[in-house]
Structure formats: C-alpha cells, structure tokens
Amino acid sequence: MQIPEMTAKMAQGNGFIAALDQSGGSTPKALKGYGIDESAWSTEEEMFGLIHDMRSRIISSPAFTGDKVIGAILFERTMDGQVEGVPTPQALIAKGIVPFIKIDKGLEDEANGVQLMKPMPDLDALLERSHALGVFGTKERSVINSANEAGIAAVVKQQFEIGAQVLAHGMMPIIEPEVNIKSETRAACDTILLAEILKNLDALDDGKQVMLKLSLPVVPGTFDPLVDHPKVLRVVALSGGYARPEACVELAKNRGIIASFSRALLNDLRAQMSDAEFDASLGEAIDEIYKGSTQKAESAAAA
C-alpha cells in the first residue's frame, strides 16, 4: 500500500483500528492482563521483549487481517522491532493494515481539569524515522477530566499544534483529546470539546485533514458534525474503560465512527493459550468490534 491507498482505506474502509501501543507504565498492567506476572522479567528490556512477543503473536495471527482490522497503532519499540523477520510496519502493510505510531510521551499533572501532553523535544526525528519505515500516521493523547472551558481549549490547541507538526512531515495525525468516561461533567465536556475541535478545524489550512480519536459521547450523534467535516478523514473511538460488549453497543449508536480499541480488543487473550485458542479468542473480539464499527443501530444509521 502506498500513501493514496492508505488514505483511501482510512477514509472508507470497513473495519477498525487496533491500538497496540501500551507503553512505559502501562506495560506491566498489559502483561498482567495477558497472564504474565512481573516476576517474569528483571529488566525493562526483558519487559518490553515480552510485550513485543505478545504484539507479534497478535499481528501474525490469521485472525488479524486487513479485512476487518484496517489500521494498527504501534508503540515506538514495536515499530522498531520485527514480526516474523520483517519490520513491524511492513508486516502490517503486507496484511493490508495501515500502521500508525504513538508519539506522545505521557501526560502532565492535571491543571484546569485536564492533562496536557508532556513536551516532545525529539518529535521531528521520530517522525522522520517513522515515515521512512512506512508508517502512515501518528496518535497523540491528552485527557479531559472536567468541563473546564479554558482547560479543554488548551488541550485542543496543543493537539492541533502537534498535528500541524505531523502534517508537515507528510503524515496523518490522530488527534486524541480523551474525555474521562468517569467524569461527573462528561456530557458538558463533550459539548465544549466539539466546539473547540470545530474552531480548530476551521483554522486548519484548506486541503489538510486530520483524524480524531474520541471517547464515545454521552449523547449518541454528538460528534456527527465531525464525522461529516471535510477536514476530518475519519473519526475513531476509544473504549475508555468500557468492557467490550458495552463499548460495542455504544459504538453502534454513533454513525460513521469506528473503533480504535486496546483493552477491549486484548482483554481475553492469554500467553498460556494454544495457538488455536489464541486465534479463536482474538477472532471473536475482532468480529464483535468490527460489527460495532460497521453495523450501526437503526437510529444512528438513519441520522
């Protein structure tokens, strides 16, 4: 796949994006969920080796194909590694899956009800290296915990500034201002976030597009104006802590939004499974998330 083919697949492809980008502090939790306890490694390198083995097993599974998984978000170390002797981005492309790279370095402490992204001083070098490896786009995450207008405006402004840097390298940014689904002011967060994203989209140069990764809204259809916006290539949703069945039900209520799930995709996989058990479990998860991404509830489809 060349860039035009990847762009078309992201714009129109039936399926969802797999988030395989747990990093740093979230890696031990991801490994524990996979059935590997912290006693299994003694160094950070060994820990990252184990998580790469997990991701390699997922990517090489016959259940993991571009028919239903149209994209995958990688952690930097995963991008730099190999799957069955092939650089990871190329292994994905060979299966018809568009590769992305997680670029944020974690979150600042909360201020004004939000957590901005930490500085990324080496971002240009990472983008150059990623682009050379065939990576199509990036993903960068901030968090919104409460309906503070100044805080949400700051999150969206920072996201679009980083997005502009990504676009300048010929890559596609997935802008991810996550609303905490446990927020007591979640519906108000959705409303403020929509207004701020629309404002920043209007300021984006004509002919430029971004992708958006958002928490599923309290009111289905809230993000329809973003789904329909000419400067938005695709809107994807994170599971945000929902269990997979609930996440897929909420996803199906929202027209034009596909999944970009992590925990909801990987939750039932275990290192101790036989290959047949692993492939079957992964296949069930993929089928359920694919259905929520492509088969919308009647009210959403009619909207």
Backbone bond lengths (Angstrom), bond angles and torsions (degrees), N, CA, C in turn:
res aa  C-N    CA-C-N  psi(-1)  N-CA   C-N-CA  omega(-1)  CA-C   N-CA-C  phi
1 M - - - 1.465 - - 1.525 110.72 -
2 Q 1.328 115.23 129.38 1.458 121.09 172.08 1.534 108.81 -94.61
3 I 1.341 117.06 173.91 1.465 121.62 -175.49 1.537 112.32 -54.47
4 P 1.340 120.34 -46.37 1.469 118.91 179.23 1.531 113.08 -59.30
5 E 1.353 116.55 -38.40 1.469 120.12 178.49 1.528 110.90 -67.72
6 M 1.338 116.66 -40.51 1.466 120.21 178.48 1.530 110.50 -64.96
7 T 1.328 116.16 -41.73 1.464 120.55 178.94 1.521 110.36 -61.07
8 A 1.319 116.68 -44.36 1.466 120.85 179.47 1.524 111.22 -64.25
9 K 1.341 116.07 -39.14 1.470 119.08 -179.78 1.518 110.47 -66.22
10 M 1.335 117.13 -39.41 1.455 120.02 177.80 1.527 112.02 -67.96
11 A 1.319 116.79 -35.45 1.460 120.53 -177.34 1.522 112.37 -74.67
12 Q 1.330 116.33 -38.76 1.464 119.29 -168.54 1.523 114.56 -126.51
13 G 1.319 118.04 -7.50 1.459 119.79 -173.62 1.512 113.21 -65.76
14 N 1.339 115.46 141.24 1.461 120.97 173.54 1.527 108.43 -86.00
15 G 1.319 115.80 121.96 1.453 120.27 -179.04 1.508 110.54 148.37
16 F 1.333 115.91 -157.13 1.464 120.31 -177.19 1.520 110.05 -147.33
17 I 1.321 115.33 172.66 1.463 122.21 179.70 1.529 108.88 -105.49
18 A 1.322 116.44 126.06 1.461 121.67 176.47 1.526 109.20 -84.13
19 A 1.324 117.08 130.36 1.462 121.63 177.78 1.532 108.88 -97.76
20 L 1.328 115.74 102.05 1.466 122.13 -178.80 1.525 109.07 -112.21
21 D 1.328 116.33 45.58 1.469 119.97 -167.00 1.524 114.31 -121.57
22 Q 1.344 117.59 24.09 1.466 117.60 174.69 1.532 108.73 -57.81
23 S 1.337 115.74 139.36 1.468 118.65 -175.11 1.518 109.86 -144.18
24 G 1.327 115.38 163.20 1.461 121.06 171.80 1.508 113.88 46.83
25 G 1.340 115.84 -117.31 1.457 121.96 -174.24 1.510 114.55 -65.41
26 S 1.337 118.43 -22.42 1.468 120.33 -178.64 1.527 112.60 -87.06
27 T 1.328 117.53 -8.90 1.462 119.97 -177.19 1.531 113.01 -66.18
28 P 1.359 120.11 -46.51 1.467 118.70 178.14 1.527 112.92 -57.55
29 K 1.335 116.63 -38.50 1.466 120.46 178.69 1.519 110.68 -65.64
30 A 1.334 116.33 -41.81 1.470 120.43 178.91 1.525 110.54 -63.70
31 L 1.336 116.63 -41.98 1.459 120.02 179.52 1.531 111.22 -67.20
32 K 1.330 117.01 -38.71 1.470 120.07 178.53 1.524 109.71 -62.13
33 G 1.335 116.85 -42.40 1.450 120.53 177.10 1.517 112.31 -61.98
34 Y 1.321 115.66 -28.59 1.460 122.05 -179.82 1.531 111.71 -83.68
35 G 1.343 116.37 -4.16 1.455 120.41 177.53 1.512 114.57 95.85
36 I 1.353 117.13 16.38 1.470 121.11 179.25 1.528 108.52 -115.96
37 D 1.317 115.91 114.40 1.464 121.64 -177.55 1.529 111.18 -79.47
38 E 1.332 116.54 160.31 1.471 121.41 -178.46 1.525 112.73 -61.09
39 S 1.314 117.96 -20.03 1.469 120.57 178.08 1.529 111.93 -69.18
40 A 1.336 116.61 -10.63 1.474 120.32 -176.83 1.519 112.60 -78.79
41 W 1.346 118.17 -10.05 1.468 119.97 178.35 1.522 109.93 -139.11
42 S 1.318 115.10 154.91 1.472 120.02 179.26 1.521 111.73 -120.80
43 T 1.335 117.94 -13.22 1.459 121.08 178.79 1.532 109.30 -130.93
44 E 1.316 115.34 162.03 1.463 120.19 177.87 1.527 110.97 -62.22
45 E 1.338 116.02 -38.26 1.464 119.92 179.39 1.529 111.13 -60.49
46 E 1.341 116.42 -41.84 1.463 119.86 178.64 1.527 110.52 -65.58
47 M 1.331 116.76 -38.95 1.465 121.36 178.51 1.528 110.67 -61.25
48 F 1.335 115.86 -48.15 1.458 119.09 -179.64 1.529 111.53 -68.69
49 G 1.323 116.55 -28.65 1.463 119.59 174.82 1.525 111.52 -64.40
50 L 1.334 116.26 -39.64 1.464 120.52 179.41 1.528 111.60 -67.96
51 I 1.339 117.17 -40.52 1.467 119.20 179.63 1.531 110.13 -69.70
52 H 1.343 116.31 -32.06 1.465 118.37 176.63 1.529 110.39 -68.05
53 D 1.333 116.32 -37.68 1.468 119.52 176.74 1.528 110.63 -60.51
54 M 1.345 116.41 -40.58 1.464 120.62 178.20 1.525 110.88 -62.17
55 R 1.323 115.86 -47.32 1.468 119.82 -178.61 1.528 111.23 -66.65
56 S 1.328 116.54 -37.99 1.468 120.06 177.92 1.524 110.33 -61.87
57 R 1.331 115.96 -39.80 1.463 120.40 179.64 1.532 110.67 -64.35
58 I 1.337 115.65 -39.39 1.473 120.34 177.75 1.524 110.28 -65.15
59 I 1.337 116.28 -50.99 1.468 120.56 -174.59 1.522 111.59 -64.33
60 S 1.342 117.36 -35.67 1.465 120.54 -177.86 1.531 112.70 -84.86
61 S 1.332 117.72 -5.85 1.464 120.71 -179.78 1.529 110.42 -65.66
62 P 1.333 117.81 140.13 1.468 119.88 176.01 1.525 112.87 -64.30
63 A 1.328 117.77 -16.48 1.470 120.80 177.61 1.523 112.04 -77.62
64 F 1.325 116.72 -17.08 1.470 122.54 -172.78 1.521 108.60 -101.60
65 T 1.331 116.75 91.10 1.459 120.85 -177.15 1.520 110.18 -133.68
66 G 1.338 114.62 166.54 1.450 120.76 179.87 1.515 114.37 -71.02
67 D 1.330 118.50 -3.37 1.457 120.73 176.55 1.526 111.52 -67.25
68 K 1.340 116.39 -34.91 1.463 120.01 -178.39 1.531 112.67 -124.56
69 V 1.343 116.39 -26.90 1.464 121.33 176.83 1.523 106.79 -102.41
70 I 1.336 117.58 103.42 1.465 119.08 -173.49 1.525 112.60 -89.65
71 G 1.337 117.13 -15.07 1.459 120.84 178.50 1.517 110.94 -152.58
72 A 1.325 116.27 162.89 1.467 121.42 176.50 1.522 109.14 -145.72
73 I 1.335 116.02 134.11 1.463 122.15 178.76 1.525 108.36 -98.69
74 L 1.324 116.00 126.67 1.460 122.22 -174.89 1.529 111.62 -109.16
75 F 1.308 115.89 148.73 1.461 123.56 165.71 1.536 106.84 -76.05
76 E 1.331 116.96 151.90 1.463 121.20 -175.11 1.529 112.12 -55.12
77 R 1.309 117.36 -43.55 1.466 119.55 -179.38 1.528 111.68 -65.95
78 T 1.337 115.52 -33.24 1.469 119.02 177.29 1.523 109.75 -67.85
79 M 1.315 116.77 -41.68 1.460 121.49 177.23 1.524 110.74 -58.32
80 D 1.325 116.38 -40.09 1.458 120.87 -176.96 1.527 112.99 -78.90
81 G 1.336 116.62 -11.63 1.462 120.80 -178.90 1.517 112.19 -89.35
82 Q 1.318 114.69 -168.71 1.460 120.82 -178.70 1.526 110.45 -129.50
83 V 1.315 115.35 154.37 1.461 123.00 172.75 1.521 107.05 -123.33
84 E 1.319 115.53 115.85 1.467 122.03 -177.84 1.523 111.65 52.20
85 G 1.349 115.11 43.03 1.454 121.26 174.57 1.513 115.77 81.75
86 V 1.322 117.23 5.39 1.466 121.92 -178.85 1.530 108.31 -119.15
87 P 1.355 119.24 139.22 1.474 119.71 175.55 1.527 110.62 -51.32
88 T 1.328 116.99 135.76 1.467 121.37 -172.03 1.528 113.72 -51.65
89 P 1.357 119.95 -47.17 1.472 117.63 179.22 1.524 112.94 -58.30
90 Q 1.333 116.64 -38.14 1.463 119.99 -179.60 1.527 111.69 -71.49
91 A 1.338 116.57 -32.54 1.469 120.41 175.92 1.523 109.97 -63.64
92 L 1.332 116.61 -39.24 1.465 120.20 177.01 1.521 111.39 -67.15
93 I 1.324 116.25 -47.76 1.470 120.72 -177.93 1.534 110.38 -59.38
94 A 1.337 116.48 -37.64 1.467 120.31 179.38 1.530 111.70 -63.09
95 K 1.341 116.78 -24.75 1.468 120.95 178.38 1.526 111.96 -95.48
96 G 1.335 116.56 6.56 1.459 119.95 179.86 1.512 113.87 79.83
97 I 1.338 116.60 23.95 1.466 122.20 -177.53 1.524 109.09 -112.85
98 V 1.317 116.83 130.14 1.469 122.66 -176.10 1.532 109.41 -82.99
99 P 1.359 118.42 124.43 1.467 120.37 -177.63 1.533 113.45 -88.66
100 F 1.328 114.48 139.55 1.465 124.11 173.25 1.526 108.57 -125.06
101 I 1.336 116.96 162.68 1.458 122.50 178.21 1.523 110.36 -127.65
102 K 1.324 116.14 132.44 1.473 121.03 173.12 1.526 107.73 -74.43
103 I 1.340 117.43 125.19 1.466 119.68 -175.13 1.520 114.18 -112.05
104 D 1.339 118.59 -17.70 1.470 117.61 -176.86 1.522 110.67 -71.08
105 K 1.320 114.67 154.42 1.471 121.90 -177.67 1.524 111.93 -106.65
106 G 1.326 115.87 25.63 1.456 119.73 -179.42 1.514 111.78 101.71
107 L 1.333 115.57 -174.55 1.452 122.24 -169.78 1.521 112.84 -113.23
108 E 1.327 114.96 146.19 1.468 121.24 170.29 1.530 109.14 -72.52
109 D 1.340 116.41 167.13 1.459 120.28 173.12 1.522 109.37 -64.55
110 E 1.317 115.95 153.88 1.464 119.89 -177.53 1.530 112.16 -64.97
111 A 1.331 115.39 136.69 1.463 123.23 172.53 1.522 107.26 -148.85
112 N 1.312 116.98 138.23 1.473 121.75 -177.46 1.528 111.97 53.74
113 G 1.328 115.79 36.81 1.459 120.48 174.53 1.517 115.22 76.13
114 V 1.353 117.81 9.34 1.469 120.72 -177.73 1.530 110.49 -138.29
115 Q 1.316 114.28 166.04 1.466 121.06 172.33 1.519 108.52 -123.60
116 L 1.317 115.13 111.76 1.462 121.38 176.94 1.523 109.86 -75.41
117 M 1.316 116.74 166.65 1.459 121.74 175.45 1.525 110.16 -76.93
118 K 1.309 116.10 145.09 1.458 120.85 173.89 1.536 109.63 -67.90
119 P 1.335 117.38 158.89 1.470 119.56 178.49 1.527 111.82 -58.17
120 M 1.325 115.76 150.48 1.470 122.80 178.99 1.521 108.54 -126.36
121 P 1.330 118.25 73.55 1.475 120.45 -173.63 1.522 114.09 -65.01
122 D 1.332 117.43 -23.55 1.471 120.35 -177.36 1.523 112.27 -103.15
123 L 1.343 116.99 20.55 1.463 120.13 -172.72 1.525 112.52 -62.54
124 D 1.335 118.07 -43.32 1.471 119.12 -177.56 1.525 111.41 -58.94
125 A 1.321 116.83 -41.41 1.470 120.40 179.56 1.523 110.98 -66.00
126 L 1.330 116.87 -40.45 1.468 120.58 178.58 1.531 110.45 -64.26
127 L 1.333 116.67 -41.79 1.459 120.41 -179.89 1.535 110.96 -64.34
128 E 1.317 116.86 -40.85 1.468 120.27 178.28 1.533 110.85 -62.21
129 R 1.329 115.76 -44.05 1.467 120.53 -178.84 1.527 110.74 -67.19
130 S 1.331 116.29 -42.02 1.466 120.96 -179.58 1.521 110.87 -63.87
131 H 1.330 115.94 -45.14 1.459 120.91 -179.14 1.526 110.23 -61.12
132 A 1.333 116.10 -40.05 1.471 120.71 179.89 1.528 111.98 -65.40
133 L 1.333 116.81 -27.48 1.468 121.41 179.80 1.532 111.98 -84.59
134 G 1.335 117.45 -1.52 1.457 120.76 178.43 1.511 114.75 94.42
135 V 1.341 116.73 10.24 1.467 120.25 -179.85 1.532 109.50 -72.89
136 F 1.319 116.16 133.41 1.461 122.40 -174.52 1.524 112.95 -81.71
137 G 1.337 116.30 -39.40 1.462 118.29 -173.21 1.514 112.80 -155.25
138 T 1.325 114.83 -173.91 1.465 122.31 -175.18 1.520 110.16 -127.99
139 K 1.326 115.34 167.66 1.462 121.19 170.90 1.510 108.49 -137.76
140 E 1.329 116.61 135.20 1.462 120.67 -178.03 1.531 109.10 -139.46
141 R 1.335 117.10 128.36 1.472 122.19 -168.62 1.515 112.82 -114.55
142 S 1.336 114.85 133.50 1.459 123.91 167.06 1.525 106.90 -121.79
143 V 1.337 117.42 170.49 1.467 120.37 -179.81 1.524 110.31 -131.98
144 I 1.336 115.22 137.00 1.462 123.51 176.79 1.526 107.73 -113.73
145 N 1.325 116.56 119.26 1.466 121.36 -177.17 1.517 113.98 -103.53
146 S 1.317 117.86 -22.44 1.465 119.85 179.81 1.522 110.23 -152.14
147 A 1.333 114.97 163.28 1.470 121.72 -172.16 1.525 111.41 -82.02
148 N 1.324 114.79 66.25 1.469 121.73 177.04 1.527 107.37 -101.80
149 E 1.333 116.38 114.01 1.470 119.60 -173.53 1.519 112.74 -60.75
150 A 1.334 117.18 -42.13 1.464 120.06 -179.54 1.526 110.77 -66.00
151 G 1.330 116.31 -40.84 1.457 120.33 179.52 1.516 112.28 -64.40
152 I 1.334 116.73 -45.92 1.470 120.58 -179.08 1.528 110.21 -66.23
153 A 1.328 116.99 -39.13 1.472 119.96 176.70 1.521 110.90 -60.57
154 A 1.342 116.92 -39.52 1.467 120.97 179.60 1.524 111.48 -66.72
155 V 1.338 116.57 -40.11 1.467 121.02 178.43 1.525 110.46 -61.15
156 V 1.341 116.17 -48.70 1.461 119.82 -175.94 1.533 110.68 -68.26
157 K 1.316 116.79 -38.68 1.471 120.81 177.92 1.526 110.27 -60.53
158 Q 1.329 117.15 -47.41 1.465 120.48 179.13 1.526 110.95 -62.68
159 Q 1.330 116.82 -41.80 1.459 120.49 -179.93 1.534 111.44 -59.84
160 F 1.324 116.42 -44.05 1.462 119.17 -178.50 1.531 111.72 -73.03
161 E 1.330 117.68 -29.32 1.464 119.74 174.65 1.534 110.51 -64.85
162 I 1.329 116.36 -44.61 1.467 119.72 176.86 1.531 109.63 -66.51
163 G 1.332 116.15 -38.63 1.457 120.38 177.50 1.517 112.28 -58.20
164 A 1.343 116.70 -39.94 1.465 120.86 178.63 1.522 110.86 -64.24
165 Q 1.329 116.55 -37.10 1.464 121.03 177.93 1.534 110.30 -65.32
166 V 1.326 116.08 -39.90 1.473 121.12 178.06 1.530 110.29 -65.45
167 L 1.322 116.45 -46.30 1.466 121.32 179.61 1.532 111.37 -59.09
168 A 1.328 116.27 -35.91 1.469 120.48 -179.74 1.522 112.16 -64.62
169 H 1.333 116.87 -19.95 1.467 121.63 177.46 1.525 111.62 -95.49
170 G 1.340 116.95 9.75 1.453 120.29 178.69 1.512 113.67 75.25
171 M 1.345 116.63 24.70 1.453 120.98 -178.72 1.531 109.92 -119.45
172 M 1.333 116.34 164.43 1.458 123.16 -176.16 1.533 110.60 -102.71
173 P 1.336 118.12 116.67 1.467 119.49 178.63 1.527 112.45 -82.80
174 I 1.329 116.23 133.89 1.463 120.83 164.79 1.523 106.65 -96.36
175 I 1.323 115.75 108.40 1.465 122.75 -178.47 1.526 107.89 -84.74
176 E 1.342 116.98 123.21 1.471 120.38 -173.05 1.536 111.97 -126.91
177 P 1.322 117.82 85.64 1.468 120.65 171.16 1.538 108.97 -91.93
178 E 1.313 116.52 87.31 1.473 121.63 -173.38 1.524 111.37 -71.54
179 V 1.330 116.38 128.20 1.465 121.08 170.66 1.529 107.74 -89.85
180 N 1.311 116.44 124.54 1.462 122.13 178.30 1.532 109.10 -61.42
181 I 1.340 118.02 118.52 1.464 119.72 -175.75 1.534 111.94 -69.75
182 K 1.331 117.40 -8.92 1.467 120.39 176.01 1.527 112.18 -93.97
183 S 1.330 117.01 1.02 1.461 120.71 -179.50 1.529 110.66 -63.28
184 E 1.328 116.09 136.51 1.464 120.92 177.86 1.528 111.48 -72.91
185 T 1.331 117.04 -14.96 1.471 121.12 -179.45 1.531 110.46 -117.57
186 R 1.326 115.46 35.13 1.461 120.90 -171.60 1.531 112.99 -60.41
187 A 1.324 118.35 -45.10 1.464 120.63 -178.36 1.527 110.80 -62.11
188 A 1.327 116.56 -40.55 1.467 120.14 177.70 1.528 110.75 -67.22
189 C 1.329 116.49 -35.88 1.479 120.26 175.36 1.521 110.44 -59.10
190 D 1.327 116.29 -44.81 1.469 120.73 179.73 1.522 110.74 -57.89
191 T 1.328 116.51 -44.07 1.472 121.28 -176.79 1.521 111.32 -65.92
192 I 1.335 116.49 -46.05 1.470 120.55 179.86 1.526 110.04 -65.47
193 L 1.334 115.77 -42.49 1.465 120.65 -178.76 1.522 110.61 -61.40
194 L 1.317 117.68 -43.67 1.461 121.11 178.99 1.525 110.34 -57.62
195 A 1.326 116.92 -47.78 1.472 120.59 -178.87 1.521 111.56 -61.47
196 E 1.332 117.63 -41.57 1.461 121.10 -178.17 1.534 111.39 -69.80
197 I 1.325 116.73 -39.10 1.464 118.83 178.40 1.528 110.10 -65.40
198 L 1.324 117.29 -43.20 1.469 120.47 178.85 1.530 110.90 -60.62
199 K 1.320 116.70 -40.09 1.469 121.35 178.93 1.530 110.34 -61.54
200 N 1.331 116.70 -44.38 1.464 120.37 -179.02 1.524 112.32 -73.62
201 L 1.317 117.71 -31.94 1.465 120.09 174.49 1.519 110.93 -64.27
202 D 1.328 116.43 -40.22 1.467 120.18 179.02 1.526 111.47 -62.00
203 A 1.345 116.05 -30.82 1.469 120.47 -179.03 1.533 112.56 -83.55
204 L 1.335 116.58 -10.91 1.467 120.85 -179.93 1.522 109.43 -71.32
205 D 1.332 115.91 140.59 1.463 119.86 -179.25 1.524 111.37 -56.23
206 D 1.310 116.02 141.92 1.460 120.62 175.78 1.527 109.72 -58.06
207 G 1.315 115.46 140.94 1.463 120.10 -179.26 1.518 113.39 90.46
208 K 1.342 117.55 -13.31 1.472 121.23 178.17 1.527 109.27 -92.82
209 Q 1.333 115.83 148.76 1.453 121.72 176.05 1.523 110.45 -136.24
210 V 1.326 114.92 153.23 1.461 121.89 172.29 1.523 107.85 -129.32
211 M 1.325 115.95 166.88 1.454 121.48 167.58 1.519 108.14 -107.34
212 L 1.317 116.46 158.37 1.458 122.02 -179.37 1.522 109.42 -126.46
213 K 1.338 116.73 135.75 1.465 121.86 173.69 1.524 107.14 -119.86
214 L 1.331 116.11 113.30 1.454 121.48 -170.31 1.527 110.87 -127.21
215 S 1.327 115.06 154.21 1.468 119.57 170.21 1.521 108.51 -67.77
216 L 1.324 116.72 145.62 1.461 120.02 177.49 1.524 109.27 -61.24
217 P 1.341 118.48 131.14 1.464 120.54 -171.88 1.528 112.96 -75.17
218 V 1.319 115.14 156.84 1.467 120.74 176.60 1.528 109.70 -62.30
219 V 1.316 116.24 -44.96 1.463 122.13 179.42 1.527 108.47 -101.07
220 P 1.337 118.30 111.78 1.464 119.90 -179.70 1.532 111.14 -55.06
221 G 1.318 115.33 140.48 1.459 120.16 -179.87 1.517 114.48 89.28
222 T 1.338 117.56 -4.08 1.466 120.43 -179.76 1.524 111.64 -54.25
223 F 1.328 116.05 -38.88 1.460 119.48 -174.22 1.536 113.53 -95.34
224 D 1.334 117.06 15.89 1.467 120.11 175.93 1.533 113.03 -53.34
225 P 1.358 119.10 -40.44 1.471 118.29 178.99 1.529 113.17 -61.06
226 L 1.323 117.08 -25.81 1.463 120.77 177.74 1.526 110.69 -80.89
227 V 1.322 116.42 -38.72 1.469 120.83 176.27 1.523 109.99 -57.59
228 D 1.331 116.13 -38.24 1.468 121.16 -175.15 1.529 113.61 -90.46
229 H 1.329 118.44 -3.55 1.462 121.04 -172.49 1.530 110.98 -73.92
230 P 1.341 118.26 133.45 1.475 120.53 -177.73 1.530 113.90 -66.05
231 K 1.327 117.99 -18.30 1.465 120.27 179.61 1.534 112.70 -95.92
232 V 1.332 115.99 8.43 1.468 121.27 177.50 1.527 108.60 -114.05
233 L 1.324 116.40 116.06 1.461 120.84 179.89 1.527 110.72 -69.56
234 R 1.341 117.39 -43.11 1.470 121.43 -179.73 1.518 108.87 -163.01
235 V 1.310 116.52 146.65 1.459 122.11 172.17 1.528 107.69 -107.27
236 V 1.334 116.49 128.03 1.461 121.51 177.49 1.525 108.35 -122.05
237 A 1.320 115.89 160.69 1.469 120.69 -175.57 1.516 110.46 -122.35
238 L 1.331 115.46 142.20 1.456 120.40 171.37 1.525 108.98 -91.94
239 S 1.327 116.49 157.29 1.471 119.09 179.74 1.525 110.94 -79.09
240 G 1.333 116.81 -27.67 1.463 121.12 169.74 1.513 116.51 62.73
241 G 1.325 117.95 19.20 1.453 120.03 -179.00 1.522 113.29 106.67
242 Y 1.335 117.58 -11.68 1.463 119.61 172.32 1.523 109.41 -64.87
243 A 1.345 116.89 143.24 1.461 120.11 167.76 1.524 108.00 -66.76
244 R 1.339 116.44 156.38 1.462 119.58 -172.92 1.532 113.81 -56.07
245 P 1.348 121.42 -45.98 1.470 118.79 -178.51 1.532 112.31 -59.52
246 E 1.323 116.81 -43.70 1.461 120.74 -179.90 1.529 110.86 -67.49
247 A 1.336 116.55 -42.10 1.467 120.33 179.48 1.524 110.62 -60.39
248 C 1.329 117.07 -40.49 1.467 120.35 -178.21 1.527 111.34 -70.82
249 V 1.324 117.26 -35.56 1.470 120.54 176.09 1.527 110.11 -63.59
250 E 1.337 116.85 -46.26 1.466 120.68 179.35 1.531 110.70 -65.06
251 L 1.320 116.38 -39.27 1.466 121.45 179.07 1.531 110.96 -60.10
252 A 1.330 115.98 -43.41 1.464 120.81 -176.76 1.528 112.46 -65.87
253 K 1.329 117.41 -16.58 1.471 121.23 179.15 1.525 112.04 -80.61
254 N 1.328 117.56 -8.91 1.466 121.59 -172.04 1.513 111.35 -116.64
255 R 1.321 115.26 109.15 1.461 123.28 -177.93 1.531 111.25 -59.33
256 G 1.321 116.27 134.84 1.457 121.30 170.29 1.514 115.67 76.88
257 I 1.335 118.11 -0.66 1.465 121.17 -179.35 1.522 109.40 -103.45
258 I 1.324 116.05 129.46 1.461 121.37 177.71 1.526 109.59 -108.38
259 A 1.310 116.25 165.78 1.457 121.25 -176.76 1.524 111.98 -80.37
260 S 1.318 115.01 150.60 1.464 122.54 161.58 1.521 106.25 -137.56
261 F 1.333 114.88 75.85 1.462 122.01 -170.54 1.528 110.85 -96.49
262 S 1.338 114.70 149.48 1.459 122.32 175.12 1.524 109.31 -115.85
263 R 1.345 116.09 -78.83 1.467 118.90 -179.24 1.524 112.37 -57.98
264 A 1.332 116.60 -40.82 1.464 120.17 -178.62 1.524 111.86 -64.16
265 L 1.327 117.19 -23.33 1.463 121.53 176.94 1.525 111.62 -84.67
266 L 1.329 116.92 -40.77 1.464 121.91 -168.19 1.522 114.46 -97.60
267 N 1.328 117.25 -5.79 1.458 122.36 -166.02 1.524 114.93 -57.37
268 D 1.326 118.01 -33.31 1.465 120.30 -174.50 1.524 113.79 -96.89
269 L 1.333 117.50 1.37 1.462 120.65 -177.64 1.534 110.59 -84.08
270 R 1.328 116.58 140.35 1.461 121.79 179.57 1.523 109.70 -135.46
271 A 1.327 115.14 142.63 1.463 120.90 -179.76 1.525 111.53 -60.99
272 Q 1.340 116.39 -30.05 1.461 120.77 -174.76 1.529 113.14 -79.01
273 M 1.329 118.38 -7.05 1.463 121.21 -179.08 1.535 110.87 -67.62
274 S 1.323 115.43 146.95 1.461 119.33 168.60 1.523 107.64 -67.62
275 D 1.331 116.73 164.43 1.457 119.47 178.74 1.523 111.29 -58.86
276 A 1.323 116.91 -39.14 1.465 120.38 -179.73 1.531 110.67 -65.05
277 E 1.330 116.62 -43.79 1.473 120.60 178.65 1.526 110.62 -64.92
278 F 1.315 116.27 -42.38 1.468 121.80 -179.20 1.526 110.38 -61.99
279 D 1.333 115.96 -49.13 1.464 120.42 -178.02 1.525 111.14 -64.03
280 A 1.337 116.81 -37.53 1.465 120.28 179.78 1.527 110.77 -67.76
281 S 1.333 116.56 -43.32 1.459 120.32 -179.83 1.522 111.37 -65.89
282 L 1.332 116.42 -43.70 1.465 120.49 177.57 1.526 109.99 -63.03
283 G 1.325 116.67 -41.60 1.458 120.72 179.62 1.521 112.55 -61.42
284 E 1.329 117.12 -39.76 1.475 120.93 177.99 1.527 110.76 -63.44
285 A 1.335 116.34 -44.05 1.464 120.34 179.26 1.524 110.50 -63.22
286 I 1.326 116.61 -44.99 1.472 121.32 -179.99 1.526 110.42 -60.65
287 D 1.330 116.86 -44.06 1.466 120.35 -178.93 1.526 111.34 -62.38
288 E 1.329 116.79 -41.68 1.469 120.57 -177.70 1.529 110.89 -67.75
289 I 1.335 116.51 -42.75 1.466 120.26 -179.72 1.527 110.70 -71.01
290 Y 1.305 117.03 -36.94 1.472 122.05 175.95 1.529 109.92 -59.76
291 K 1.320 116.41 -43.98 1.467 120.60 -179.81 1.523 110.86 -62.28
292 G 1.341 117.38 -44.82 1.464 120.33 178.63 1.519 113.01 -64.88
293 S 1.342 115.85 -27.50 1.463 120.96 -179.43 1.526 112.37 -81.39
294 T 1.325 117.09 -29.05 1.467 120.31 -169.92 1.520 114.60 -116.23
295 Q 1.329 117.38 -22.48 1.470 120.64 -179.33 1.528 108.14 -111.91
296 K 1.324 116.14 97.93 1.442 120.82 -172.38 1.529 111.89 -88.24
297 A 1.339 115.71 150.28 1.457 120.79 174.97 1.534 108.83 -58.60
298 E 1.335 116.40 151.81 1.461 120.48 -173.60 1.529 113.04 -54.83
299 S 1.326 116.22 -42.18 1.471 119.82 -178.11 1.527 111.21 -64.69
300 A 1.356 116.01 -36.72 1.472 119.75 179.50 1.517 109.97 -73.10
301 A 1.322 117.11 -41.89 1.472 120.29 -178.71 1.518 111.41 -64.99
302 A 1.334 115.88 -31.76 1.466 119.50 -177.53 1.524 112.79 -82.79
303 A 1.336 116.25 -15.80 1.469 119.84 -174.93 1.528 111.32 -68.39
